[in-house]
Amino acid sequence: MSEKYRLAVFASGSGTNAEEIFKYFKNHPSIEVVLLVSNNPQAFVLERARNYGISTKTFDRQQFRESTVVLEWLQEKNVTHVVLAGFLWLIPTYLVQAFPHKIINIHPALLPKHGGKGMYGMKVHEAVKLARDYETGITIHAVDEKYDEGEVIFQASCPVHADDTPEQIADKVHQLEYKHYPAVIERWITD
């Protein structure tokens, strides 16, 4: 029998990327999403997870930074890998150490451009527009103790036209996210 991998997804918002991950692994023979955790009790991603029968937990900054409750939840569910899908907080050292080389994130730009603290969502697409970049895309990377500095696992790009709005840039980037993130997670876990 092949090894079973158990994913926890961390998300802060609507959860469109998380839902693509839920769909992709719904009937996967060796990879299962077993937990969705969020720092936002109003996040729509919690509803998306429940619709797929995935357990959910929420936490506040104190629980995340100054206790091990989140780690305990992951251990209770025998989580093997952690996937960030629109999760905005920096991962604390104790979690990085508990899951060495087993935490992955997606960033909506071609790192190292437009990365770092405070660079997420529309802020990234506005920065791409302001910089007059000719292309943008996604970067899927390993997570360490700094924002957007872990080893790059995969990048995909798309053109940016001079008349593209930040919203149009976001749409192009979302399509890349939905197309690539679940498959890259699968390869990252099973390679």
N, C-alpha and C positions, 0 to 999 in steps of 0.2 A: 504494500500500500504506500502511496506517495505521501510525503510530509504534508501536514495541514498547516496553513498560515492563517493567522487571525489578526485582522486589521482593526485599529481604532482610528477614526477620522476626527480631527479637530477642526471646527469651523466656527465662524463668528456671525455670519449673516444669512443671506437668502439660501445659499446652498446649492446653486446650480451645478457647480463642479462636483460637489459631494453626491448629488443625485446621479450624475453620470457614473460615478464610481460605484454607487449602490447597484445601479442597473447592470453594469459590466460584470460585477462579481456575484450577482444574484444566484446563479446556478453553477458557479465555477467549481470544478472538481477538487481544487486544493486551496483556494483562497476565499475567505469569508470575512465580511465586515461584521464585527460583533459589538461595536460600541461607537456611538457618536457623542463627543463631549464638546461643550461650548461654554464660553465665558459670557454669553448673552442669553439670558432666560427668555427673551422675546424673539430670538432668531428663528426665522421660518425654517431653517435647516432642521430644527428639532421635529417639526411636523413631517418634513420629507422623510426623515429617518424612521419615524413611527409608522409611516405608510408602507415601509419595507420591512417592518417587524424588527427593526434594529433598536436595541436598548439605548437610552439617552441619559446623560448626566450633565448638570451645569455646575459651574463653580465661580467663585469670586476671586479677586486678585490675591487676597490673603491666603485662601486655600491653595492657590496655584503656586505662590511664591514662598509661603512660610510654613507649609505643611506637606505631608506626603499623601494626602487623600487622593489626589488624581493618580499617582503611581499605584496606590492600593487598588483603585478601580480597574486599572489596566491589568494588574496582576490577577485580580479576581476573575477577569475574563480571559486569562491566559493569552494576552495580546503579544504577538510576535513582532509587529511592525506598526509604526505610527505614520499616518498620512495627514499633512496639513492641506486644507482646502479652503482658502480664504480665512485663515486664522491669523489675527493681527498682533498677538502678543509674542514677545520673545520667549523662546523655550528655555526654562531654567536649567542650570547645569545638572541638577540631580536627574532630570529626565533624559538629557542627552547622554549622561553616563549610564543610565539604566537601559538605554536602547542604542548602543554604539553602532553607528552606520546603519541604523534601522529607522531613521526618521527622514521623511522626504517632504519637499515643499514645491509649490509651483509659483513662479513670479511672472506677472504679465508684461515683461519686457525682456530684452536680450541683455542679461547681466554681463559685465558689471555696470552697464549703463542703467540709470534710473532705478537703482536699488537703494536699500538701507532704511533706516528708521523713518517712518512716516510716508514711505513710498508704497502705496497700495491703491487698488481700484482706479477710479477716475483720475486721481492725482498723478498716477504713472502716465496715463494716456494724454493728459494735459501737458506733462513734461515732454513727452515725445513730440507733440505738436509744437510746443514752444521752441524746442531744439531744432525744429525743421528736419528731423530724421527722415531718411528715405525708406527705412524699414524698421519694423519692430517685431515683436513675437513673444514667445514664451521661453522661460528657462525653468527646467525641472532640476532641482539640486538637493544634495544631502543637507541636513540641518546640523549646524553646530551652535556655539553659544553667541554668535553674532548674526545680525540681520543679513540675509542674502549673501553670505560669504562661503557657504559650504561648497564642496566639490560639485561641479556641473555634471549632470548625468545626461541631459538631453536639451537641445534647443531646436526650435522651429521658427521660421520667420515668415513675415508677410510684408508686402509693400505698403508704404504710406504715401499717399498722393498729396500734393500741395493743398488741394481743396478739401481734404478729409477733415471732418470735425473730430474732436476727442471721442464723441459717441460712436462715430463710424469706425474709428480706430479700435475702440473697445469691442465692437461687434466682431471685427476681424480676429482679434486676439481671443475672444471667447470661442470662436469656431476652432481655433488651434487647440485651445485647452480641452474642449470636449472630445476632439478627435484623438489627441495624443496622450493625455494624462493617464487614463485607466490602463492603456496598453503599456505605457512606460512603467507604471507601477508593477504590472504583472511581470515584465521582463526583469526589473530591478529585484524583485523578490525571488524569482525562480532561477536567476543566473548563478 
